[in-house]
C-alpha cells in the first residue's frame, strides 16, 4: 500500500479513538473520494497506490466512526494534503449545497454592458500618463466576442495612449481559461506566435497549447511600453496564469505579494449519495519557458511588497524608469568630459548609450538595482574599478581633536625593529597632507623616530587601501637625500587638461631616512590607490625592492559628480600618472620584483635583509 492510503487511514484512526462510537459513515465515502481523485486529479502520478486505498476502505469500518461530519471532512482533507502536498484538494460537508450552472449569456443592451463593465473593471489615467486597470474577473472568449466593442470603446481606448500601464490583479479571484491568450496577446506582437502555456485536462485526458493571437479587437498595447502587474495572496487561478506567463515572457514586472497558488480549473464532486463533496484541481498549467507551474506554489513577485503598498511601489518604479534614459545620457556626458583617460571615456559614453537603447535598463525596479547595474556596466566598459555609481556624495571630513589624532596615530601605525637592526613600518591608509602637516611632530615622535635609525626598513603596504595622494611628496622625500629636487611623478588632470609634477620636498619634519639605506616594500592584491602610487614611484626610480603580490590596479582618488538633477552620483577618477613617462599603474597594478604570496612577503623580506646584514655584524 502506498503512503496515501496509509496516511488517510492513520488519520482517521486517530479520530476514531477520540469520539464516542456511533453509527459509522459508509466505507464507500473513502472509496468514492479515491475514485474521483483517480479519475480527475490533475497529477495522477501522485496517486500511486489508490487502488489499495479503495480496497482498505471497503474492509475498514471502524475508522469512519467520527460522529461530526465536518470533523471527518477536515480529517479527509488533511490526510490528502499531507500526502500529495496539495492544499487545493478539500473535502467539505455541505448538506445544503446546490451546484451552480453558468447560464447561457443573454443578449445585453448597451447600457447593461456598460454597467457590467463598470462594475468589474476600473480604469484610470494616473499622473505622468500612467494607465491603471483593475480587473476582478477575467472574461473568456465567448464574453469577449459579445462585449468586445464596448470593452474597446469604454476601457481599452482610454489606456492605449498612456506611456505605461499598471494591471491590478490583487482582487482577481476568478476567470475563464480562454481569456489567457486574449490578455497576453495585447502585450505581444502579432507575429511570430508565442507559446504562452500548456494546459493538461485530466478529466478529458487532453493537452492544449495556448498560443498568442494573430488578430485582436482594437490595437495592441505593444511590447515596449512598461507594464506592471499587481498581485496579492488573493490573486487566484487564471489571473495567476496571466501573471506567470507575462513574467516569464519578460513582458511584465510583478509587484505585490506571492499569489494563492490556485488552479486553472477546479471542480467540485459529490461523494456518492452523501452530503460530502471534494474539490479537485482537474487541470494543470505548465510554462513552456520554465517547464514548471505556478499552481500550489504561487507566483513570486519581482518586487515583493504588501498588497496595500503595491500600487505606490509600482508608481515609484515607473517614475524611476522614466528618468533612466536621461540619467544614462548625462552619465555618458560626465564620463566623456571628466574621466582620466580620454579615449576610454569617449568609448564608454558611446557604449553606454547603446546599452540604454537596447532595453537592458527597462526592467530596473529600484535605485539600488540601477546603481548596481550601472556600476557593473561602467567597470566592464572601462576596465576601471574606480568608475562607479554611488547613492550619495561622500560625507564631509570631520577634523579630529589633537587628543584623538594622537590616539589615532598610535592605532594606525605599527612599528618594530627586528634582528640585525631591520626596521618595520606598517600603516593602512595615507592621510590628507594638510592634516598630516599639523601633526607631523606627533607622527615623528610616536612613529618615525622608532625606525629612522635602522640599517634597512620594511614598509608594509599589504593592507593599505589607499587614501590621499597629497601626502606622497612628503612621505617619498624621507627616502631621498636633500641634495637635489627629484621629480617623483607627473599627474595629468583631465577636467582641466593640465599636468602637474610631484616633486620631493626640501624641508621635512624629523630626520630623513636618506637614499642609501635599504628599503623593501610589501604589497598584496589589496594594495590600492595612493599606496600603489607610492610603490609605483619607488619602483620606477629604483629606490625600493617590491616583494609580494601584484597590486590591485586601482586609481587616483576620484571626484564625485551629481548626475543631472537626480539623486544618483558618479565616482570618477579624473587623473592618472603621465603615461609619457612610461606605463602607469592605474587599472594594471604593479608587479613586484619578487612575486610571493602576501602571507609569505614579510618572511621573504626579512630573510633577504638578514642574509645581507647578518654577515656584516
GILINUR-V55193 format. One record per pair of residues at least 6 apart in sequence whose C-alpha atoms are under 8 Angstrom apart, sorted by the first residue. I is the first residue (numbers start at 0). J is the second residue. If there is no record, write none. Layout:
i=(I | I)
j=(J | J)
This chain:
i=(0 | 0 | 0 | 1 | 1 | 1 | 1 | 2 | 2 | 3 | 3 | 3 | 3 | 3 | 3 | 3 | 3 | 4 | 4 | 4 | 4 | 4 | 5 | 6 | 6 | 7 | 7 | 7 | 8 | 8 | 10 | 10 | 10 | 11 | 11 | 11 | 11 | 11 | 12 | 12 | 14 | 14 | 15 | 15 | 15 | 15 | 15 | 18 | 18 | 18 | 19 | 19 | 19 | 20 | 20 | 20 | 21 | 21 | 21 | 22 | 22 | 23 | 23 | 23 | 23 | 23 | 23 | 24 | 24 | 24 | 24 | 25 | 25 | 26 | 26 | 26 | 26 | 26 | 26 | 27 | 27 | 27 | 28 | 28 | 28 | 29 | 29 | 30 | 30 | 30 | 30 | 30 | 31 | 31 | 32 | 32 | 33 | 33 | 33 | 34 | 35 | 36 | 36 | 37 | 37 | 37 | 38 | 38 | 39 | 39 | 39 | 39 | 39 | 40 | 40 | 40 | 40 | 40 | 40 | 41 | 41 | 41 | 41 | 41 | 41 | 41 | 42 | 42 | 45 | 46 | 63 | 65 | 68 | 69 | 69 | 72 | 72 | 72 | 72 | 73 | 73 | 75 | 76 | 76 | 76 | 79 | 79 | 80 | 80 | 80 | 85 | 86 | 87 | 87 | 87 | 87 | 87 | 87 | 88 | 88 | 88 | 88 | 89 | 89 | 89 | 90 | 90 | 90 | 90 | 91 | 91 | 91 | 92 | 92 | 92 | 93 | 93 | 93 | 94 | 94 | 104 | 109 | 112 | 112 | 113 | 113 | 116 | 119 | 119 | 119 | 120 | 120 | 120 | 120 | 121 | 121 | 121 | 121 | 122 | 122 | 122 | 122 | 122 | 122 | 122 | 123 | 123 | 123 | 124 | 124 | 124 | 124 | 124 | 125 | 127 | 128 | 128 | 128 | 129 | 129 | 129 | 129 | 129 | 130 | 130 | 130 | 130 | 130 | 130 | 131 | 131 | 131 | 131 | 131 | 132 | 132 | 132 | 132 | 133 | 133 | 133 | 134 | 134 | 134 | 134 | 134 | 135 | 135 | 135 | 135 | 135 | 136 | 136 | 136 | 136 | 137 | 137 | 137 | 137 | 137 | 137 | 137 | 138 | 138 | 138 | 138 | 139 | 139 | 139 | 139 | 139 | 139 | 140 | 140 | 140 | 147 | 148 | 151 | 151 | 155 | 158 | 159 | 159 | 159 | 162 | 162 | 163 | 163 | 163 | 163 | 164 | 164 | 164 | 164 | 165 | 165 | 165 | 165 | 165 | 166 | 166 | 166 | 166 | 167 | 167 | 167 | 168 | 168 | 168 | 168 | 168 | 168 | 169 | 169 | 169 | 169 | 169 | 169 | 169 | 170 | 170 | 170 | 170 | 171 | 171 | 171 | 171 | 172 | 172 | 172 | 172 | 172 | 172 | 173 | 173 | 173 | 173 | 174 | 174 | 174 | 175 | 176 | 176 | 176 | 179 | 179 | 179 | 179 | 180 | 180 | 180 | 180 | 180 | 181 | 181 | 181 | 182 | 183 | 183 | 183 | 183 | 183 | 184 | 184 | 184 | 184 | 185 | 185 | 185 | 185 | 185 | 186 | 186 | 186 | 186 | 186 | 187 | 187 | 187 | 187 | 187 | 188 | 188 | 188 | 189 | 189 | 189 | 189 | 190 | 192 | 192 | 192 | 192 | 193 | 193 | 194 | 194 | 194 | 194 | 194 | 195 | 195 | 195 | 195 | 195 | 195 | 195 | 196 | 196 | 196 | 196 | 196 | 196 | 196 | 196 | 197 | 197 | 197 | 197 | 197 | 197 | 197 | 197 | 198 | 198 | 198 | 198 | 198 | 198 | 198 | 198 | 199 | 199 | 199 | 199 | 199 | 199 | 200 | 200 | 200 | 200 | 201 | 201 | 202 | 202 | 222 | 225 | 225 | 225 | 226 | 226 | 226 | 227 | 227 | 227 | 227 | 227 | 228 | 228 | 228 | 228 | 228 | 229 | 229 | 229 | 229 | 229 | 229 | 229 | 230 | 230 | 230 | 230 | 230 | 230 | 230 | 230 | 230 | 231 | 231 | 231 | 231 | 231 | 231 | 231 | 232 | 232 | 232 | 232 | 232 | 233 | 233 | 234 | 234 | 235 | 235 | 235 | 235 | 235 | 236 | 236 | 236 | 236 | 236 | 237 | 237 | 239 | 239 | 239 | 239 | 239 | 239 | 240 | 240 | 240 | 242 | 242 | 242 | 243 | 243 | 244 | 245 | 246 | 246 | 247 | 247 | 248 | 252 | 252 | 252 | 252 | 253 | 253 | 253 | 253 | 254 | 254 | 254 | 254 | 254 | 254 | 254 | 254 | 255 | 255 | 255 | 255 | 255 | 255 | 255 | 255 | 256 | 256 | 256 | 256 | 256 | 256 | 257 | 257 | 257 | 257 | 257 | 258 | 258 | 258 | 259 | 259 | 259 | 259 | 260 | 260 | 260 | 260 | 260 | 260 | 261 | 261 | 261 | 262 | 262 | 262 | 262 | 262 | 262 | 263 | 263 | 263 | 263 | 264 | 264 | 264 | 264 | 265 | 265 | 265 | 265 | 265 | 266 | 266 | 266 | 266 | 267 | 267 | 267 | 267 | 268 | 268 | 268 | 268 | 269 | 269 | 269 | 270 | 270 | 283 | 283 | 284 | 284 | 284 | 285 | 285 | 285 | 286 | 302 | 304 | 316 | 316 | 316 | 319 | 319 | 319 | 320 | 320 | 320 | 320 | 320 | 323 | 324 | 326 | 326 | 326 | 327 | 327 | 327 | 328 | 329 | 329 | 330 | 330 | 330 | 331 | 331 | 331 | 331 | 331 | 332 | 333 | 333 | 334 | 334 | 334 | 334 | 334 | 335 | 335 | 335 | 335 | 335 | 336 | 336 | 336 | 337 | 337 | 337 | 337 | 337 | 338 | 338 | 338 | 338 | 338 | 338 | 338 | 339 | 339 | 339 | 339 | 339 | 339 | 339 | 340 | 340 | 340 | 340 | 341 | 343 | 344 | 346 | 347 | 347 | 347 | 350 | 351 | 351 | 354 | 360 | 363 | 370 | 370 | 370 | 370 | 371 | 373 | 373 | 374 | 374 | 374 | 375 | 377 | 377 | 377 | 378 | 378 | 378 | 378 | 382 | 383 | 383 | 383 | 384 | 384 | 384 | 385 | 385 | 385 | 385 | 385 | 385 | 386 | 386 | 386 | 386 | 387 | 387 | 387 | 388 | 388 | 388 | 388 | 389 | 389 | 389 | 389 | 390 | 390 | 390 | 391 | 391 | 391 | 392 | 392 | 393 | 401 | 404 | 405 | 408 | 408 | 409 | 409 | 411 | 411 | 412 | 412 | 412 | 412 | 412 | 413 | 413 | 413 | 413 | 413 | 414 | 414 | 414 | 414 | 414 | 414 | 414 | 415 | 415 | 415 | 415 | 415 | 416 | 416 | 416 | 416 | 416 | 417 | 418 | 419 | 419 | 419 | 419 | 419 | 420 | 420 | 420 | 421 | 421 | 421 | 421 | 421 | 421 | 421 | 422 | 422 | 422 | 422 | 422 | 422 | 422 | 423 | 423 | 423 | 423 | 423 | 424 | 424 | 424 | 424 | 424 | 425 | 425 | 425 | 426 | 426 | 426 | 426 | 427 | 427 | 427 | 427 | 427 | 427 | 428 | 428 | 428 | 428 | 428 | 429 | 429 | 429 | 429 | 429 | 429 | 429 | 430 | 430 | 430 | 430 | 431 | 431 | 431 | 431 | 431 | 432 | 432 | 432 | 435 | 439 | 440 | 440 | 443 | 443 | 448 | 450 | 451 | 451 | 451 | 452 | 454 | 454 | 455 | 455 | 455 | 455 | 455 | 456 | 456 | 456 | 456 | 457 | 457 | 457 | 457 | 457 | 458 | 458 | 458 | 458 | 459 | 459 | 459 | 459 | 460 | 460 | 460 | 460 | 460 | 460 | 461 | 461 | 461 | 461 | 461 | 461 | 461 | 462 | 462 | 462 | 462 | 463 | 463 | 463 | 463 | 464 | 464 | 464 | 464 | 464 | 464 | 465 | 465 | 465 | 465 | 465 | 465 | 466 | 466 | 466 | 466 | 467 | 467 | 468 | 468 | 468 | 468 | 471 | 471 | 472 | 472 | 472 | 472 | 472 | 473 | 473 | 473 | 475 | 475 | 475 | 476 | 476 | 476 | 476 | 477 | 477 | 477 | 477 | 477 | 478 | 478 | 478 | 478 | 478 | 479 | 479 | 479 | 479 | 479 | 480 | 480 | 480 | 481 | 484 | 484 | 484 | 484 | 485 | 485 | 486 | 486 | 486 | 486 | 487 | 487 | 487 | 487 | 487 | 487 | 488 | 488 | 488 | 488 | 488 | 488 | 489 | 489 | 489 | 489 | 489 | 489 | 490 | 490 | 490 | 490 | 490 | 490 | 490 | 490 | 491 | 491 | 491 | 491 | 491 | 491 | 491 | 492 | 492 | 492 | 492 | 493 | 493 | 494 | 498 | 514 | 517 | 518 | 518 | 518 | 519 | 519 | 519 | 519 | 519 | 520 | 520 | 520 | 520 | 520 | 521 | 521 | 521 | 521 | 521 | 521 | 522 | 522 | 522 | 522 | 522 | 522 | 522 | 522 | 522 | 523 | 523 | 523 | 523 | 523 | 523 | 523 | 524 | 524 | 524 | 524 | 524 | 525 | 525 | 526 | 526 | 527 | 527 | 527 | 527 | 527 | 528 | 528 | 528 | 528 | 528 | 529 | 529 | 531 | 531 | 531 | 531 | 531 | 531 | 532 | 534 | 534 | 535 | 535 | 537 | 538 | 538 | 544 | 544 | 545 | 545 | 545 | 546 | 546 | 546 | 546 | 546 | 546 | 546 | 546 | 547 | 547 | 547 | 547 | 547 | 547 | 547 | 547 | 548 | 548 | 548 | 548 | 548 | 548 | 549 | 549 | 549 | 549 | 549 | 550 | 550 | 550 | 551 | 551 | 551 | 551 | 552 | 552 | 552 | 552 | 552 | 552 | 553 | 553 | 553 | 553 | 553 | 554 | 554 | 554 | 554 | 554 | 555 | 555 | 555 | 555 | 555 | 556 | 557 | 557 | 557 | 557 | 557 | 558 | 558 | 558 | 558 | 559 | 559 | 559 | 559 | 560 | 560 | 560 | 560 | 561 | 561 | 561 | 562 | 562 | 575 | 575 | 576 | 576 | 576 | 577)
j=(48 | 51 | 52 | 47 | 48 | 49 | 51 | 48 | 82 | 46 | 48 | 49 | 52 | 78 | 79 | 82 | 83 | 48 | 49 | 51 | 52 | 55 | 52 | 78 | 82 | 75 | 78 | 79 | 56 | 62 | 74 | 75 | 78 | 62 | 63 | 71 | 74 | 75 | 61 | 62 | 62 | 65 | 61 | 62 | 63 | 64 | 65 | 64 | 65 | 66 | 64 | 65 | 66 | 64 | 65 | 66 | 64 | 65 | 66 | 64 | 66 | 60 | 61 | 63 | 64 | 65 | 66 | 60 | 63 | 64 | 65 | 60 | 63 | 56 | 57 | 58 | 59 | 60 | 63 | 56 | 57 | 271 | 270 | 271 | 273 | 53 | 56 | 52 | 53 | 54 | 56 | 57 | 270 | 271 | 270 | 277 | 49 | 52 | 53 | 53 | 268 | 46 | 279 | 43 | 46 | 49 | 201 | 202 | 201 | 202 | 279 | 280 | 281 | 201 | 202 | 279 | 280 | 281 | 282 | 199 | 200 | 201 | 280 | 281 | 282 | 283 | 201 | 283 | 83 | 83 | 71 | 71 | 92 | 91 | 92 | 90 | 91 | 92 | 275 | 90 | 91 | 90 | 88 | 89 | 90 | 85 | 88 | 86 | 87 | 88 | 295 | 295 | 261 | 262 | 278 | 279 | 280 | 295 | 277 | 278 | 279 | 280 | 277 | 278 | 279 | 275 | 276 | 277 | 278 | 275 | 276 | 277 | 274 | 275 | 276 | 274 | 275 | 276 | 274 | 275 | 142 | 149 | 146 | 149 | 149 | 153 | 150 | 134 | 135 | 136 | 132 | 133 | 134 | 135 | 131 | 132 | 133 | 134 | 130 | 131 | 132 | 133 | 154 | 157 | 158 | 130 | 131 | 132 | 130 | 131 | 157 | 158 | 161 | 131 | 162 | 161 | 162 | 163 | 161 | 162 | 163 | 164 | 165 | 158 | 161 | 162 | 163 | 164 | 165 | 158 | 164 | 165 | 166 | 167 | 164 | 165 | 166 | 167 | 166 | 167 | 168 | 166 | 167 | 168 | 170 | 171 | 168 | 170 | 171 | 172 | 173 | 171 | 172 | 173 | 174 | 171 | 173 | 174 | 175 | 178 | 237 | 238 | 174 | 175 | 177 | 178 | 174 | 175 | 176 | 177 | 178 | 179 | 177 | 178 | 181 | 216 | 216 | 216 | 217 | 217 | 164 | 218 | 219 | 220 | 224 | 225 | 224 | 225 | 226 | 317 | 224 | 225 | 226 | 227 | 226 | 227 | 228 | 229 | 313 | 226 | 227 | 228 | 229 | 228 | 229 | 230 | 228 | 229 | 230 | 231 | 234 | 238 | 229 | 230 | 231 | 232 | 233 | 234 | 306 | 230 | 231 | 233 | 234 | 233 | 234 | 235 | 238 | 233 | 234 | 235 | 236 | 237 | 238 | 235 | 236 | 237 | 238 | 236 | 237 | 238 | 237 | 237 | 263 | 264 | 209 | 237 | 240 | 241 | 195 | 209 | 210 | 211 | 212 | 211 | 212 | 215 | 241 | 195 | 211 | 241 | 244 | 245 | 211 | 212 | 215 | 219 | 215 | 218 | 219 | 220 | 221 | 219 | 220 | 221 | 222 | 250 | 211 | 219 | 220 | 221 | 222 | 219 | 221 | 222 | 211 | 212 | 213 | 214 | 213 | 210 | 211 | 212 | 213 | 210 | 211 | 208 | 209 | 210 | 211 | 287 | 208 | 209 | 210 | 211 | 244 | 286 | 287 | 208 | 209 | 210 | 244 | 284 | 285 | 286 | 287 | 206 | 207 | 208 | 209 | 284 | 285 | 286 | 287 | 206 | 207 | 208 | 209 | 282 | 283 | 284 | 285 | 205 | 206 | 207 | 282 | 283 | 284 | 206 | 281 | 282 | 283 | 281 | 282 | 281 | 282 | 250 | 251 | 317 | 361 | 250 | 251 | 252 | 251 | 252 | 253 | 254 | 313 | 242 | 251 | 252 | 253 | 254 | 253 | 254 | 255 | 306 | 309 | 310 | 313 | 253 | 254 | 255 | 256 | 257 | 258 | 300 | 306 | 309 | 255 | 256 | 257 | 258 | 259 | 305 | 306 | 256 | 257 | 258 | 259 | 306 | 258 | 259 | 258 | 259 | 258 | 259 | 260 | 261 | 262 | 260 | 261 | 262 | 263 | 264 | 262 | 263 | 258 | 260 | 261 | 293 | 297 | 298 | 263 | 284 | 293 | 251 | 253 | 298 | 293 | 298 | 286 | 251 | 252 | 253 | 288 | 289 | 288 | 300 | 301 | 302 | 362 | 299 | 300 | 301 | 302 | 300 | 301 | 302 | 303 | 304 | 309 | 312 | 313 | 300 | 302 | 303 | 304 | 305 | 306 | 308 | 309 | 299 | 300 | 303 | 304 | 305 | 306 | 297 | 298 | 299 | 300 | 303 | 297 | 298 | 299 | 295 | 296 | 297 | 298 | 293 | 294 | 295 | 296 | 297 | 298 | 294 | 295 | 297 | 280 | 282 | 283 | 284 | 294 | 295 | 280 | 282 | 283 | 284 | 280 | 281 | 282 | 283 | 278 | 279 | 280 | 281 | 282 | 278 | 279 | 280 | 281 | 276 | 277 | 278 | 279 | 276 | 277 | 278 | 279 | 275 | 276 | 277 | 276 | 277 | 292 | 294 | 292 | 293 | 294 | 291 | 292 | 293 | 292 | 364 | 312 | 363 | 364 | 365 | 364 | 365 | 366 | 360 | 361 | 362 | 363 | 364 | 360 | 355 | 562 | 563 | 565 | 351 | 352 | 355 | 352 | 562 | 563 | 348 | 562 | 569 | 347 | 348 | 349 | 351 | 352 | 348 | 560 | 562 | 344 | 345 | 347 | 348 | 571 | 341 | 344 | 345 | 347 | 348 | 344 | 493 | 494 | 344 | 493 | 494 | 571 | 573 | 344 | 493 | 494 | 571 | 572 | 573 | 574 | 491 | 492 | 493 | 572 | 573 | 574 | 575 | 493 | 573 | 574 | 575 | 493 | 381 | 381 | 380 | 377 | 380 | 381 | 380 | 376 | 377 | 360 | 369 | 369 | 388 | 389 | 390 | 567 | 388 | 387 | 388 | 386 | 387 | 388 | 387 | 383 | 386 | 387 | 384 | 385 | 386 | 387 | 586 | 553 | 554 | 586 | 553 | 554 | 586 | 553 | 554 | 557 | 570 | 571 | 572 | 569 | 570 | 571 | 572 | 569 | 570 | 571 | 567 | 568 | 569 | 570 | 567 | 568 | 569 | 570 | 566 | 567 | 568 | 566 | 567 | 568 | 559 | 568 | 559 | 438 | 438 | 441 | 442 | 445 | 445 | 446 | 426 | 427 | 424 | 425 | 426 | 427 | 446 | 423 | 424 | 425 | 426 | 446 | 422 | 423 | 424 | 425 | 446 | 449 | 450 | 422 | 423 | 424 | 449 | 450 | 422 | 423 | 449 | 450 | 453 | 423 | 609 | 454 | 609 | 612 | 613 | 616 | 453 | 454 | 455 | 453 | 454 | 455 | 456 | 457 | 605 | 608 | 450 | 451 | 453 | 454 | 455 | 456 | 457 | 450 | 456 | 457 | 458 | 459 | 450 | 456 | 457 | 458 | 459 | 458 | 459 | 460 | 459 | 460 | 462 | 463 | 460 | 461 | 462 | 463 | 464 | 465 | 463 | 464 | 465 | 466 | 530 | 465 | 466 | 467 | 468 | 470 | 529 | 530 | 466 | 467 | 469 | 470 | 466 | 467 | 468 | 469 | 470 | 467 | 469 | 470 | 470 | 508 | 508 | 509 | 508 | 509 | 509 | 456 | 510 | 511 | 512 | 512 | 516 | 517 | 516 | 517 | 518 | 519 | 608 | 516 | 517 | 518 | 519 | 518 | 519 | 520 | 521 | 604 | 518 | 519 | 520 | 521 | 520 | 521 | 522 | 601 | 520 | 521 | 522 | 523 | 526 | 530 | 521 | 522 | 523 | 524 | 525 | 526 | 597 | 522 | 523 | 525 | 526 | 525 | 526 | 527 | 530 | 525 | 526 | 527 | 528 | 529 | 530 | 526 | 527 | 528 | 529 | 530 | 531 | 528 | 529 | 530 | 556 | 529 | 556 | 529 | 532 | 555 | 556 | 529 | 533 | 487 | 501 | 502 | 503 | 504 | 503 | 504 | 507 | 503 | 533 | 537 | 503 | 504 | 507 | 511 | 507 | 510 | 511 | 512 | 513 | 511 | 512 | 513 | 514 | 542 | 511 | 512 | 513 | 514 | 515 | 511 | 513 | 514 | 505 | 502 | 503 | 504 | 505 | 502 | 503 | 500 | 501 | 502 | 503 | 500 | 501 | 502 | 503 | 536 | 540 | 500 | 501 | 502 | 536 | 576 | 577 | 498 | 499 | 500 | 501 | 576 | 577 | 498 | 499 | 500 | 501 | 574 | 575 | 576 | 577 | 497 | 498 | 499 | 574 | 575 | 576 | 577 | 498 | 573 | 574 | 575 | 573 | 574 | 573 | 577 | 542 | 543 | 542 | 543 | 544 | 543 | 544 | 545 | 546 | 604 | 534 | 543 | 544 | 545 | 546 | 545 | 546 | 547 | 597 | 600 | 601 | 545 | 546 | 547 | 548 | 549 | 550 | 591 | 597 | 600 | 547 | 548 | 549 | 550 | 551 | 596 | 597 | 548 | 549 | 550 | 551 | 597 | 550 | 551 | 550 | 551 | 550 | 551 | 552 | 553 | 554 | 552 | 553 | 554 | 555 | 556 | 555 | 556 | 550 | 552 | 553 | 584 | 588 | 589 | 584 | 545 | 589 | 584 | 589 | 543 | 544 | 545 | 591 | 592 | 591 | 592 | 593 | 591 | 592 | 593 | 594 | 595 | 600 | 603 | 604 | 591 | 593 | 594 | 595 | 596 | 597 | 599 | 600 | 590 | 591 | 594 | 595 | 596 | 597 | 588 | 589 | 590 | 591 | 594 | 588 | 589 | 590 | 586 | 587 | 588 | 589 | 584 | 585 | 586 | 587 | 588 | 589 | 584 | 585 | 586 | 587 | 588 | 572 | 575 | 584 | 585 | 586 | 572 | 573 | 574 | 575 | 585 | 572 | 570 | 571 | 572 | 573 | 574 | 570 | 571 | 572 | 573 | 568 | 569 | 570 | 571 | 568 | 569 | 570 | 571 | 567 | 568 | 569 | 568 | 569 | 583 | 585 | 583 | 584 | 585 | 583)
